[in-house]
Amino acid sequence: MGDAVFLDGYEGQSVDELILLAPTHRVDSILLAFESALDAKAMQVGLDSLTRVEKTILAIESYEREINNGGHAQFFANVPQFTAIIVESLKQIGCTEFAAVTEKAIAALGVKDLTASIVTAACDDLTEDQEDELEACDDAFYGLNYTIGANLFEFIKDNRLSISLGP
């Protein structure tokens, strides 16, 4: 797989066409194409109009990107709309260790209502202790065996009939 090609963006492929690229293309780049197509769809029809599977894909891709770029605090601050579903999304794709770490990170926020506005407000008012707890969760995340992308791709293959890349 060392010679796999990086898919240079989403170009209108169907779900099955993207899945069929796996033998020749990097899976992470295929996942980015799914995210790009679903982001565009969400912009057109609204996030609430997406299927649970589609939201799971967006939540997982956002989670992975934001935590790798700045940790749990960045995930909560930049994509708070996915906070309420991220733990269940991780469990759905078989990443239970990541889900457990994320549950701890959510608990560190100190809020029960996980709506985007409440999560955003919590992020704006983090105490030093909360920041330390989130950093500990970041360290735990980085210490886990990395399987999110592979698991998400299998989830997409298993649930492809619940995914539509157009509006």
Backbone as a chain_set.jsonl record, in Angstrom:
{"seq": "MGDAVFLDGYEGQSVDELILLAPTHRVDSILLAFESALDAKAMQVGLDSLTRVEKTILAIESYEREINNGGHAQFFANVPQFTAIIVESLKQIGCTEFAAVTEKAIAALGVKDLTASIVTAACDDLTEDQEDELEACDDAFYGLNYTIGANLFEFIKDNRLSISLGP", "coords": {"N": [[0.817, -1.192, 0.0], [2.194, 1.106, 0.053], [2.553, 2.458, -2.317], [0.196, 3.668, -2.805], [-2.118, 5.981, -4.129], [-2.829, 9.399, -3.426], [-6.01, 10.567, -3.14], [-7.182, 13.274, -4.811], [-9.238, 15.102, -3.707], [-12.866, 15.407, -3.707], [-14.83, 14.508, -6.452], [-17.434, 14.185, -7.353], [-17.96, 11.469, -7.282], [-19.746, 8.388, -6.701], [-20.874, 6.73, -3.696], [-20.16, 3.978, -3.822], [-18.243, 4.088, -5.873], [-16.207, 5.557, -4.636], [-15.533, 3.796, -2.55], [-14.544, 1.649, -4.028], [-12.08, 2.592, -4.776], [-10.211, 1.965, -2.89], [-8.196, -0.15, -3.179], [-6.183, 1.096, -4.667], [-5.838, 3.669, -3.78], [-5.025, 5.916, -1.072], [-6.595, 5.293, 1.987], [-7.138, 7.262, 3.882], [-7.333, 9.521, 2.292], [-9.558, 8.916, 0.792], [-11.486, 8.93, 2.775], [-11.41, 11.647, 3.367], [-12.562, 12.609, 1.029], [-15.174, 11.625, 1.297], [-15.886, 13.122, 3.567], [-15.713, 15.743, 2.538], [-17.723, 15.711, 0.54], [-19.98, 15.2, 2.123], [-19.923, 17.382, 3.857], [-20.488, 19.429, 2.035], [-23.054, 18.648, 1.295], [-24.372, 18.923, 3.77], [-24.204, 21.678, 4.056], [-25.976, 22.464, 2.103], [-28.471, 21.196, 2.683], [-28.698, 21.164, 5.411], [-27.416, 20.095, 8.559], [-29.06, 18.556, 10.214], [-30.627, 17.188, 8.413], [-29.141, 15.13, 7.451], [-28.393, 11.598, 7.387], [-28.04, 9.355, 10.192], [-25.762, 7.81, 9.874], [-24.308, 9.348, 8.033], [-23.849, 11.653, 9.579], [-22.279, 10.493, 11.533], [-19.944, 9.898, 10.091], [-19.052, 12.515, 9.475], [-18.698, 13.499, 12.092], [-16.688, 11.79, 13.123], [-14.538, 12.207, 11.328], [-14.11, 14.949, 11.789], [-13.457, 14.885, 14.499], [-11.074, 13.348, 14.533], [-9.374, 14.979, 12.958], [-9.382, 17.491, 14.345], [-8.484, 16.811, 16.952], [-5.972, 15.757, 16.408], [-4.775, 18.066, 15.554], [-4.956, 19.869, 17.65], [-6.015, 18.903, 19.986], [-8.552, 17.809, 22.396], [-9.85, 20.092, 23.407], [-9.739, 21.791, 21.218], [-11.303, 20.343, 19.412], [-13.857, 20.469, 20.692], [-14.219, 23.254, 20.685], [-14.075, 23.981, 17.946], [-15.837, 22.325, 16.467], [-18.393, 22.079, 17.874], [-20.937, 21.097, 17.457], [-20.802, 18.388, 17.108], [-20.259, 17.231, 19.52], [-22.266, 16.034, 21.104], [-22.734, 13.617, 19.814], [-20.349, 12.266, 19.438], [-19.183, 10.292, 21.145], [-20.914, 8.058, 20.946], [-20.682, 7.71, 18.19], [-17.983, 6.941, 17.919], [-18.097, 4.519, 19.28], [-19.828, 3.152, 17.562], [-18.208, 2.654, 15.361], [-16.455, 0.905, 16.384], [-14.399, 1.844, 18.01], [-13.855, 1.771, 20.906], [-12.037, 2.369, 22.967], [-11.164, 4.934, 22.31], [-13.605, 6.178, 22.56], [-14.027, 5.992, 25.324], [-11.984, 7.66, 26.314], [-12.849, 10.04, 25.23], [-15.285, 10.386, 26.516], [-14.355, 11.018, 29.069], [-13.123, 13.43, 28.463], [-15.32, 14.978, 27.718], [-16.659, 14.989, 30.155], [-14.865, 16.54, 31.561], [-15.466, 19.048, 30.609], [-17.599, 19.804, 32.129], [-20.353, 20.124, 31.739], [-23.77, 19.239, 31.283], [-25.623, 19.494, 29.283], [-25.188, 19.082, 25.957], [-25.427, 20.721, 23.743], [-24.445, 22.724, 20.931], [-24.112, 25.488, 21.519], [-23.877, 25.543, 24.325], [-21.614, 23.944, 24.729], [-19.716, 25.489, 23.384], [-19.728, 27.793, 25.007], [-18.772, 26.643, 27.378], [-16.19, 25.98, 26.579], [-15.119, 28.496, 26.278], [-14.804, 29.28, 28.885], [-12.976, 27.679, 30.308], [-11.349, 26.323, 33.121], [-8.099, 26.237, 34.681], [-7.695, 23.712, 35.781], [-9.565, 22.204, 34.298], [-8.442, 22.469, 31.75], [-6.083, 21.069, 32.194], [-7.144, 18.507, 32.657], [-8.242, 18.009, 30.12], [-5.908, 18.006, 28.6], [-4.713, 15.725, 29.639], [-6.468, 13.853, 28.64], [-5.933, 14.208, 25.946], [-3.3, 13.221, 25.854], [-3.834, 10.555, 26.502], [-5.371, 9.847, 24.267], [-3.422, 10.073, 22.196], [-1.804, 7.979, 22.95], [-3.119, 5.682, 22.275], [-3.684, 2.721, 20.264], [-3.753, 3.271, 16.899], [-6.612, 3.23, 15.06], [-8.74, 4.484, 13.932], [-9.299, 5.541, 11.282], [-9.244, 3.232, 9.606], [-11.278, 1.748, 10.817], [-13.447, 3.482, 10.446], [-13.64, 3.454, 7.668], [-14.402, 0.79, 7.191], [-16.885, 0.874, 8.481], [-18.22, 2.65, 6.789], [-18.28, 1.103, 4.432], [-19.901, -1.013, 5.353], [-22.268, 0.326, 5.8], [-23.054, 1.609, 3.516], [-25.445, 1.912, 2.088], [-26.881, 3.72, 3.51], [-25.857, 6.136, 2.983], [-25.721, 9.07, 1.16], [-24.255, 11.027, -1.207], [-25.038, 13.268, -2.493], [-27.271, 16.149, -2.549]], "CA": [[0.0, 0.0, 0.0], [3.095, 2.238, 0.04], [2.43, 3.161, -3.587], [-1.176, 4.134, -2.956], [-2.275, 7.355, -4.603], [-3.663, 10.274, -2.608], [-7.151, 11.067, -3.899], [-7.089, 14.734, -4.764], [-10.536, 15.746, -3.535], [-14.111, 14.782, -4.16], [-15.173, 14.961, -7.798], [-18.756, 13.72, -7.739], [-18.068, 10.016, -7.294], [-20.769, 7.775, -5.854], [-20.352, 6.032, -2.518], [-19.489, 2.75, -4.262], [-17.049, 4.447, -6.636], [-15.16, 5.906, -3.671], [-15.123, 2.566, -1.857], [-13.762, 0.829, -4.961], [-10.739, 3.169, -4.947], [-9.345, 1.546, -1.781], [-6.98, -0.906, -3.52], [-5.164, 1.91, -5.334], [-5.741, 4.995, -3.175], [-4.911, 5.972, 0.383], [-7.905, 5.313, 2.624], [-7.354, 8.566, 4.521], [-7.757, 10.479, 1.27], [-10.933, 8.544, 0.44], [-12.309, 9.443, 3.876], [-11.512, 13.095, 3.174], [-13.532, 12.827, -0.044], [-16.498, 11.448, 1.92], [-16.139, 14.29, 4.412], [-15.944, 16.9, 1.673], [-19.047, 15.573, -0.085], [-21.018, 15.316, 3.157], [-19.925, 18.785, 4.303], [-21.218, 20.191, 1.018], [-24.465, 18.273, 1.423], [-24.879, 19.54, 4.999], [-24.348, 23.115, 3.777], [-27.154, 22.65, 1.252], [-29.736, 20.701, 3.25], [-28.652, 21.257, 6.861], [-26.862, 18.931, 9.246], [-30.148, 17.727, 10.744], [-31.205, 16.405, 7.321], [-28.273, 13.997, 7.136], [-28.673, 10.347, 8.104], [-27.171, 9.116, 11.351], [-24.488, 7.316, 9.341], [-23.609, 10.499, 7.45], [-23.385, 12.478, 10.7], [-21.184, 9.756, 12.171], [-18.754, 10.112, 9.26], [-18.591, 13.89, 9.694], [-18.231, 13.633, 13.471], [-15.419, 11.068, 13.281], [-13.505, 12.917, 10.574], [-13.838, 16.192, 12.517], [-12.793, 14.479, 15.742], [-9.701, 12.944, 14.247], [-8.636, 16.141, 12.469], [-9.227, 18.516, 15.372], [-7.652, 16.336, 18.063], [-4.599, 15.662, 15.921], [-4.245, 19.418, 15.351], [-4.978, 20.736, 18.819], [-6.565, 18.245, 21.156], [-9.993, 17.78, 22.664], [-10.352, 21.469, 23.541], [-9.931, 22.304, 19.859], [-12.477, 19.658, 18.855], [-15.067, 21.046, 21.278], [-14.338, 24.659, 20.279], [-14.235, 24.163, 16.501], [-16.986, 21.579, 15.945], [-19.202, 21.716, 19.048], [-22.166, 20.42, 17.024], [-20.601, 16.939, 17.124], [-19.961, 16.774, 20.875], [-23.339, 15.166, 21.616], [-22.78, 12.309, 19.143], [-19.029, 11.698, 19.148], [-18.909, 9.052, 21.89], [-21.676, 6.981, 20.298], [-20.1, 7.511, 16.862], [-16.768, 6.15, 18.094], [-18.522, 3.158, 19.62], [-20.411, 2.536, 16.36], [-17.168, 2.179, 14.443], [-15.617, -0.047, 17.095], [-13.272, 2.504, 18.678], [-14.343, 1.939, 22.273], [-11.023, 3.028, 23.802], [-11.244, 6.36, 21.999], [-14.875, 6.644, 23.132], [-13.835, 6.14, 26.77], [-11.18, 8.868, 26.508], [-13.68, 11.185, 24.877], [-16.242, 10.556, 27.618], [-13.634, 11.738, 30.121], [-12.916, 14.806, 28.002], [-16.621, 15.654, 27.824], [-16.896, 15.196, 31.59], [-14.008, 17.651, 31.98], [-16.136, 20.31, 30.266], [-18.455, 20.143, 33.255], [-21.72, 20.466, 31.329], [-24.632, 18.082, 30.98], [-26.263, 19.818, 28.003], [-24.121, 19.072, 24.954], [-25.75, 21.508, 22.55], [-23.283, 23.468, 20.442], [-23.931, 26.771, 22.215], [-23.417, 25.266, 25.695], [-20.226, 23.46, 24.616], [-18.899, 26.656, 23.03], [-19.605, 28.625, 26.214], [-17.896, 25.925, 28.306], [-14.823, 26.104, 26.061], [-14.679, 29.872, 26.515], [-14.605, 29.494, 30.322], [-12.245, 26.56, 30.906], [-10.413, 26.611, 34.207], [-6.796, 25.593, 34.508], [-7.897, 22.295, 36.077], [-10.234, 21.593, 33.146], [-7.453, 22.396, 30.678], [-5.19, 19.958, 32.545], [-7.885, 17.261, 32.408], [-8.327, 17.825, 28.669], [-4.569, 17.628, 28.134], [-4.522, 14.313, 30.012], [-7.241, 13.087, 27.645], [-5.161, 14.27, 24.7], [-2.192, 12.271, 25.998], [-4.416, 9.209, 26.415], [-5.723, 9.665, 22.854], [-2.205, 9.841, 21.412], [-1.216, 6.719, 23.367], [-3.91, 4.531, 21.824], [-3.402, 2.106, 18.973], [-4.483, 4.073, 15.935], [-7.443, 2.437, 14.148], [-9.955, 5.23, 13.616], [-9.542, 5.61, 9.843], [-9.578, 1.901, 9.091], [-12.599, 1.39, 11.335], [-14.448, 4.32, 9.788], [-13.813, 2.984, 6.294], [-15.215, -0.434, 7.276], [-18.228, 1.336, 8.825], [-18.785, 3.203, 5.551], [-18.592, -0.027, 3.547], [-21.022, -1.757, 5.924], [-23.464, 1.174, 5.866], [-23.065, 2.428, 2.303], [-26.8, 2.183, 1.612], [-27.41, 4.83, 4.309], [-25.062, 7.313, 2.652], [-25.972, 9.705, -0.132], [-23.297, 12.115, -1.279], [-25.657, 14.448, -3.108], [-28.384, 16.72, -1.749]], "C": [[0.864, 1.259, 0.0], [2.997, 3.058, -1.226], [1.035, 3.711, -3.809], [-1.193, 5.628, -3.28], [-3.152, 8.129, -3.627], [-4.773, 10.822, -3.499], [-7.219, 12.575, -3.721], [-8.474, 15.377, -4.751], [-11.695, 14.948, -4.087], [-14.507, 15.38, -5.496], [-16.483, 14.369, -8.285], [-18.928, 12.212, -7.788], [-19.23, 9.565, -6.402], [-20.081, 7.136, -4.652], [-19.563, 4.797, -2.967], [-18.227, 3.046, -5.062], [-15.902, 4.825, -5.698], [-14.639, 4.664, -2.955], [-14.217, 1.721, -2.752], [-12.354, 1.373, -5.221], [-9.731, 2.64, -3.922], [-8.108, 0.737, -2.197], [-5.855, -0.044, -4.108], [-4.936, 3.269, -4.684], [-5.636, 4.91, -1.657], [-6.299, 6.117, 0.995], [-8.168, 6.659, 3.285], [-7.825, 9.606, 3.507], [-9.177, 10.179, 0.786], [-11.885, 9.051, 1.521], [-12.469, 10.956, 3.779], [-12.508, 13.43, 2.065], [-14.958, 12.653, 0.475], [-16.846, 12.673, 2.763], [-16.466, 15.52, 3.573], [-17.341, 16.865, 1.058], [-20.155, 15.765, 0.945], [-21.068, 16.716, 3.763], [-20.723, 19.646, 3.328], [-22.713, 19.9, 1.099], [-25.082, 18.943, 2.653], [-25.077, 21.041, 4.817], [-25.613, 23.391, 2.975], [-28.458, 22.301, 1.959], [-29.817, 20.82, 4.77], [-28.182, 19.969, 7.492], [-27.958, 17.998, 9.748], [-30.806, 16.856, 9.68], [-30.352, 15.202, 6.939], [-28.694, 12.766, 7.93], [-27.714, 10.226, 9.279], [-25.799, 8.637, 10.883], [-23.67, 8.47, 8.772], [-23.059, 11.417, 8.539], [-22.219, 11.803, 11.42], [-19.885, 9.975, 11.401], [-18.191, 11.509, 9.503], [-18.03, 14.071, 11.101], [-16.857, 12.992, 13.646], [-14.288, 11.778, 12.538], [-13.127, 14.225, 11.269], [-13.047, 15.909, 13.787], [-11.315, 14.189, 15.491], [-8.844, 14.151, 13.833], [-8.349, 17.129, 13.604], [-8.329, 18.045, 16.519], [-6.204, 16.199, 17.62], [-3.963, 17.029, 15.727], [-4.241, 20.275, 16.605], [-5.647, 20.152, 20.043], [-8.074, 18.362, 21.301], [-10.583, 19.185, 22.779], [-10.617, 22.067, 22.164], [-11.13, 21.639, 19.191], [-13.757, 20.304, 19.372], [-15.285, 22.483, 20.806], [-14.677, 24.81, 18.796], [-15.447, 23.448, 15.906], [-17.897, 21.127, 17.086], [-20.475, 20.967, 18.691], [-22.034, 18.896, 17.046], [-20.332, 16.38, 18.523], [-20.996, 15.766, 21.365], [-23.332, 13.772, 20.989], [-21.428, 11.619, 19.019], [-18.766, 10.393, 19.898], [-19.636, 7.878, 21.241], [-21.123, 6.684, 18.904], [-18.839, 6.659, 16.945], [-17.1, 4.702, 18.443], [-19.069, 2.439, 18.387], [-19.36, 1.991, 15.421], [-16.167, 1.249, 15.148], [-14.405, 0.54, 17.784], [-13.642, 2.824, 20.127], [-13.315, 2.602, 23.194], [-11.02, 4.531, 23.563], [-12.525, 6.951, 22.593], [-14.724, 6.883, 24.633], [-13.023, 7.397, 27.09], [-12.031, 10.103, 26.258], [-14.762, 11.435, 25.923], [-15.599, 11.326, 28.763], [-13.426, 13.2, 29.734], [-14.218, 15.601, 28.096], [-16.943, 15.94, 29.289], [-16.069, 16.379, 32.105], [-14.615, 19.011, 31.637], [-17.071, 20.768, 31.38], [-19.86, 20.575, 32.889], [-22.496, 19.195, 31.03], [-25.307, 18.258, 29.627], [-25.162, 19.955, 26.954], [-24.507, 19.767, 23.657], [-24.537, 22.367, 22.184], [-23.053, 24.761, 21.22], [-23.411, 26.567, 23.64], [-21.957, 24.804, 25.668], [-19.294, 24.628, 24.289], [-18.674, 27.538, 24.247], [-18.662, 27.965, 27.227], [-16.433, 26.052, 27.875], [-14.254, 27.499, 26.315], [-14.313, 30.121, 27.974], [-13.863, 28.354, 31.004], [-11.322, 27.048, 32.021], [-9.09, 25.917, 33.91], [-6.9, 24.086, 34.78], [-8.569, 21.573, 34.908], [-9.264, 21.449, 31.976], [-6.476, 21.241, 30.929], [-5.861, 18.612, 32.289], [-7.985, 16.973, 30.914], [-6.979, 17.427, 28.085], [-4.255, 16.17, 28.477], [-5.291, 13.412, 29.048], [-6.53, 13.085, 26.302], [-4.021, 13.25, 24.739], [-2.691, 10.834, 25.88], [-4.793, 8.884, 24.974], [-4.484, 9.29, 22.043], [-1.542, 8.514, 21.752], [-1.949, 5.481, 22.883], [-3.428, 4.01, 20.48], [-4.317, 2.744, 17.945], [-5.273, 3.224, 14.949], [-8.657, 3.204, 13.641], [-10.253, 5.205, 12.116], [-9.953, 4.278, 9.246], [-10.966, 1.474, 9.547], [-13.696, 2.2, 10.66], [-14.696, 3.845, 8.355], [-14.649, 1.7, 6.265], [-16.676, -0.088, 7.596], [-18.937, 1.88, 7.579], [-19.163, 2.066, 4.611], [-19.819, -0.778, 4.045], [-22.343, -0.991, 5.879], [-23.655, 2.027, 4.614], [-24.466, 2.76, 1.793], [-27.477, 3.322, 2.397], [-26.668, 6.128, 4.038], [-25.445, 7.787, 1.247], [-25.065, 10.93, -0.196], [-23.842, 13.36, -1.975], [-26.802, 14.947, -2.249], [-29.685, 15.964, -1.926]], "O": [[0.331, 2.368, -0.048], [3.326, 4.244, -1.216], [0.725, 4.177, -4.906], [-0.391, 6.411, -2.77], [-4.103, 7.582, -3.069], [-4.496, 11.472, -4.507], [-7.303, 13.077, -2.6], [-8.835, 16.107, -5.674], [-11.533, 13.969, -4.816], [-14.52, 16.599, -5.663], [-16.641, 14.082, -9.471], [-19.943, 11.724, -8.285], [-19.635, 10.269, -5.477], [-18.856, 7.022, -4.608], [-18.427, 4.596, -2.537], [-17.238, 2.323, -4.94], [-14.754, 4.453, -5.941], [-13.431, 4.508, -2.777], [-13.236, 1.146, -2.282], [-11.527, 0.686, -5.822], [-8.527, 2.847, -4.076], [-7.046, 0.931, -1.604], [-4.688, -0.432, -4.044], [-3.958, 3.95, -4.993], [-6.1, 3.95, -1.042], [-7.086, 6.963, 0.57], [-9.295, 7.152, 3.255], [-8.631, 10.475, 3.839], [-9.912, 11.093, 0.413], [-12.969, 9.546, 1.212], [-13.539, 11.49, 4.074], [-13.221, 14.429, 2.156], [-15.846, 13.436, 0.137], [-17.958, 13.197, 2.684], [-17.405, 16.252, 3.884], [-18.052, 17.869, 1.056], [-21.158, 16.422, 0.665], [-22.14, 17.187, 4.142], [-21.53, 20.482, 3.736], [-23.535, 20.809, 0.984], [-26.192, 19.47, 2.58], [-26.019, 21.613, 5.367], [-26.248, 24.431, 3.148], [-29.441, 23.033, 1.846], [-30.878, 20.604, 5.355], [-28.506, 18.879, 7.02], [-27.797, 16.778, 9.71], [-31.477, 15.879, 10.015], [-30.801, 14.343, 6.179], [-29.277, 12.878, 9.008], [-26.698, 10.918, 9.341], [-24.781, 9.03, 11.452], [-22.465, 8.553, 9.01], [-21.932, 11.902, 8.435], [-21.284, 12.471, 11.862], [-18.839, 10.214, 12.005], [-16.989, 11.668, 9.714], [-17.001, 14.723, 11.281], [-15.965, 13.587, 14.251], [-13.192, 11.929, 13.08], [-11.947, 14.573, 11.33], [-12.087, 16.612, 14.105], [-10.434, 14.727, 16.163], [-7.721, 14.312, 14.311], [-7.208, 17.549, 13.795], [-7.498, 18.813, 17.004], [-5.296, 16.5, 18.395], [-2.738, 17.144, 15.734], [-3.583, 21.315, 16.628], [-5.827, 20.851, 21.041], [-8.767, 18.929, 20.456], [-11.689, 19.437, 22.301], [-11.608, 22.769, 21.969], [-11.889, 22.299, 18.482], [-14.642, 20.648, 18.589], [-16.422, 22.884, 20.556], [-15.477, 25.67, 18.428], [-16.024, 23.93, 14.931], [-18.145, 19.932, 17.249], [-21.038, 20.271, 19.536], [-23.041, 18.189, 17.009], [-20.192, 15.168, 18.682], [-20.641, 14.756, 21.972], [-23.872, 12.835, 21.577], [-21.366, 10.488, 18.537], [-18.176, 9.474, 19.33], [-19.04, 6.825, 21.012], [-21.099, 5.527, 18.483], [-18.646, 5.755, 16.132], [-16.455, 3.774, 17.954], [-18.802, 1.254, 18.189], [-19.583, 0.98, 14.755], [-15.156, 0.86, 14.564], [-13.47, -0.19, 18.113], [-13.731, 3.988, 20.519], [-13.696, 3.327, 24.114], [-10.888, 5.313, 24.504], [-12.529, 8.085, 23.071], [-15.24, 7.87, 25.157], [-13.344, 8.118, 28.035], [-11.94, 11.091, 26.987], [-15.114, 12.586, 26.183], [-16.235, 12.193, 29.361], [-13.539, 14.096, 30.571], [-14.214, 16.761, 28.506], [-17.444, 17.015, 29.62], [-16.516, 17.125, 32.975], [-14.317, 20.01, 32.292], [-17.307, 21.963, 31.556], [-20.497, 21.312, 33.64], [-21.931, 18.199, 30.578], [-25.536, 17.284, 28.911], [-24.308, 20.837, 27.051], [-23.979, 19.443, 22.593], [-23.711, 22.689, 23.038], [-21.912, 25.091, 21.545], [-22.583, 27.349, 24.108], [-21.157, 25.232, 26.5], [-18.207, 24.737, 24.857], [-17.553, 27.983, 24.495], [-17.851, 28.643, 27.857], [-15.546, 26.211, 28.714], [-13.054, 27.659, 26.539], [-13.589, 31.07, 28.275], [-14.107, 28.09, 32.181], [-10.616, 28.046, 31.878], [-8.994, 25.106, 32.988], [-6.27, 23.283, 34.092], [-8.185, 20.454, 34.566], [-9.263, 20.427, 31.29], [-6.091, 20.528, 30.002], [-5.235, 17.687, 31.771], [-7.833, 15.828, 30.488], [-6.916, 16.601, 27.175], [-3.61, 15.468, 27.698], [-4.817, 12.336, 28.684], [-6.526, 12.075, 25.599], [-3.805, 12.51, 23.779], [-2.053, 9.998, 25.24], [-4.561, 7.768, 24.509], [-4.494, 8.311, 21.297], [-0.795, 7.973, 20.937], [-1.468, 4.36, 23.055], [-2.852, 4.74, 19.674], [-5.536, 2.75, 18.116], [-4.684, 2.565, 14.092], [-9.518, 2.622, 12.981], [-11.372, 4.872, 11.725], [-10.904, 4.207, 8.468], [-11.739, 0.911, 8.771], [-14.757, 1.665, 10.338], [-15.835, 3.837, 7.888], [-15.513, 1.546, 5.401], [-17.595, -0.692, 7.042], [-20.113, 1.597, 7.351], [-20.259, 2.068, 4.051], [-20.687, -1.142, 3.251], [-23.415, -1.596, 5.915], [-24.339, 3.05, 4.653], [-24.655, 3.782, 1.133], [-28.524, 3.824, 1.986], [-26.825, 7.105, 4.769], [-25.485, 7.01, 0.293], [-25.118, 11.782, 0.691], [-23.168, 14.389, -2.032], [-27.253, 14.258, -1.334], [-30.696, 16.324, -1.323]]}, "num_chains": 1, "name": "protein.A"}
